[in-house]
Amino acid sequence: MSENPATPETHVAQPEAPEADGMEAGAQAPAATATGPQPPTAQEAARLGATAASAAVPRRGEPMFPDGTGPAADPAGSHHERRIRSFQPRRSRVSPSQADALRRLWPKWGRDIDGLSRIDLDAFFEGRPVVLEIGFGMGEATAQMAAADPDTGILGCDVHTPGQGNLLGLAERNGLSNIRVANGDAIILLREMLAPASLAGLRVFFPDPWPKKRHHKRRLIQPEFVALASTRLAPGALVHCATDWEPYAEQMLEVLSAEPTLENLHPSYAPRPDFRPLTKFEGQGLDKGHVVHDLIFRRRG
């Protein structure tokens, strides 16, 4: 991603109306008979339903949530510095179910990272200890971890709108009241919106490895980031990272080991703990012969 962050052009997938049998696109339907209007056929009803669904969603390039009921495209862009970022918004379609989940659940379970006010984690998570997860993809693994540990809150930070909607939908369908979603830059979240020593843990699973040498500066796990994140961790909080990119794993180990406020719980890399689910992405990497490395460090007291 360039230093000037691009605004994601995420839009909702619109179902195409089916063509009626024996009619070409643009053809006129036969007029009603003299006996009065007839009930619509099943094909006509499907056409009407598709048209109504299409009218309810924005067109490409239009803001999805112009009334502020969902995640903003670039919540901190107008009042925070423009800098090299470790992420880039992915342009992809938001399904109608994901858009519905965002519209209904975002006001209660979502938060834009605007950098303007501090989040009261105790109130937001109803008194639970909170783990910050940076980059949760489509949210399946996050939902599994939340279900396995309902007494711990998970604040998932990501910029992928379909994933945000998918995770909120999973939380609702599975009765997971310990999931919240933050939209935007994790560095601004840590620096401006979270209090010191407020987190019970930090998880960074399979971040973008930025494999080209000229892009290494965009990697998330850098000394400055780790130093900042450590200030937001309570004593005893765990930092858990995982990657299937060997050079990035080596950098993670070097950077985390050099942070004086953290201690490695293993001599080097850690075995994959049972509480971290095997993700689809990880499985694909293993099928290609990639080696996955976990790293688990603890915040010193």
Secondary structure as the mmCIF struct_conf table of DSSP 4:
data_model
#
loop_
_struct_conf.conf_type_id
_struct_conf.id
_struct_conf.beg_label_comp_id
_struct_conf.beg_label_asym_id
_struct_conf.beg_label_seq_id
_struct_conf.end_label_comp_id
_struct_conf.end_label_asym_id
_struct_conf.end_label_seq_id
BEND BEND1 GLU A 3 ASN A 4
HELX_LH_PP_P HELX_LH_PP_P1 PRO A 5 PRO A 8
STRN STRN1 HIS A 11 VAL A 12
HELX_LH_PP_P HELX_LH_PP_P2 PRO A 15 ALA A 20
TURN_TY1_P TURN_TY1_P1 ASP A 21 GLY A 22
TURN_TY1_P TURN_TY1_P2 ALA A 25 GLY A 26
HELX_LH_PP_P HELX_LH_PP_P3 ALA A 27 THR A 33
TURN_TY1_P TURN_TY1_P3 ALA A 34 THR A 35
HELX_LH_PP_P HELX_LH_PP_P4 PRO A 37 THR A 41
HELX_RH_AL_P HELX_RH_AL_P1 ALA A 42 ALA A 55
TURN_TY1_P TURN_TY1_P4 ALA A 56 ALA A 56
BEND BEND2 VAL A 57 VAL A 57
HELX_LH_PP_P HELX_LH_PP_P5 PRO A 58 ARG A 59
TURN_TY1_P TURN_TY1_P5 ARG A 60 GLY A 61
BEND BEND3 GLU A 62 GLU A 62
BEND BEND4 MET A 64 MET A 64
TURN_TY1_P TURN_TY1_P6 PRO A 66 ASP A 67
BEND BEND5 GLY A 68 GLY A 70
BEND BEND6 ALA A 73 ASP A 74
TURN_TY1_P TURN_TY1_P7 PRO A 75 HIS A 79
BEND BEND7 HIS A 80 HIS A 80
BEND BEND8 SER A 86 SER A 86
STRN STRN2 ARG A 93 VAL A 94
HELX_LH_PP_P HELX_LH_PP_P6 SER A 95 SER A 95
HELX_RH_AL_P HELX_RH_AL_P2 PRO A 96 TRP A 109
STRN STRN3 GLY A 110 ASP A 112
BEND BEND9 GLY A 115 SER A 117
HELX_RH_AL_P HELX_RH_AL_P3 LEU A 121 PHE A 124
TURN_TY1_P TURN_TY1_P8 PHE A 125 GLY A 127
STRN STRN4 VAL A 130 ILE A 134
TURN_TY1_P TURN_TY1_P9 GLY A 137 MET A 138
BEND BEND10 GLY A 139 GLY A 139
HELX_RH_AL_P HELX_RH_AL_P4 GLU A 140 ALA A 148
TURN_TY1_P TURN_TY1_P10 PRO A 150 ASP A 151
BEND BEND11 THR A 152 THR A 152
STRN STRN5 GLY A 153 ASP A 158
HELX_RH_AL_P HELX_RH_AL_P5 THR A 161 ARG A 173
TURN_TY1_P TURN_TY1_P11 ASN A 174 GLY A 175
TURN_TY1_P TURN_TY1_P12 SER A 177 ASN A 178
STRN STRN6 ILE A 179 ASN A 183
BEND BEND12 GLY A 184 GLY A 184
HELX_RH_AL_P HELX_RH_AL_P6 ALA A 186 ILE A 188
HELX_RH_PI_P HELX_RH_PI_P1 LEU A 189 MET A 193
BEND BEND13 LEU A 194 LEU A 194
TURN_TY1_P TURN_TY1_P13 PRO A 196 ALA A 197
STRN STRN7 LEU A 199 PHE A 205
BEND BEND14 PHE A 206 PHE A 206
BEND BEND15 LYS A 212 LYS A 212
HELX_RH_3T_P HELX_RH_3T_P1 LYS A 213 ARG A 218
BEND BEND16 LEU A 220 LEU A 220
HELX_RH_AL_P HELX_RH_AL_P7 PRO A 223 THR A 231
TURN_TY1_P TURN_TY1_P14 ARG A 232 ARG A 232
STRN STRN8 LEU A 233 THR A 243
BEND BEND17 ASP A 244 ASP A 244
HELX_RH_AL_P HELX_RH_AL_P8 GLU A 246 ALA A 258
TURN_TY1_P TURN_TY1_P15 PRO A 260 THR A 261
STRN STRN9 LEU A 262 ASN A 264
BEND BEND18 LEU A 265 TYR A 269
STRN STRN10 ALA A 270 ALA A 270
HELX_LH_PP_P HELX_LH_PP_P7 PRO A 271 PRO A 273
TURN_TY1_P TURN_TY1_P16 ASP A 274 PHE A 275
BEND BEND19 ARG A 276 ARG A 276
HELX_RH_AL_P HELX_RH_AL_P9 LYS A 280 ASP A 287
TURN_TY1_P TURN_TY1_P17 LYS A 288 GLY A 289
HELX_LH_PP_P HELX_LH_PP_P8 HIS A 290 VAL A 292
STRN STRN11 HIS A 293 ARG A 299
#
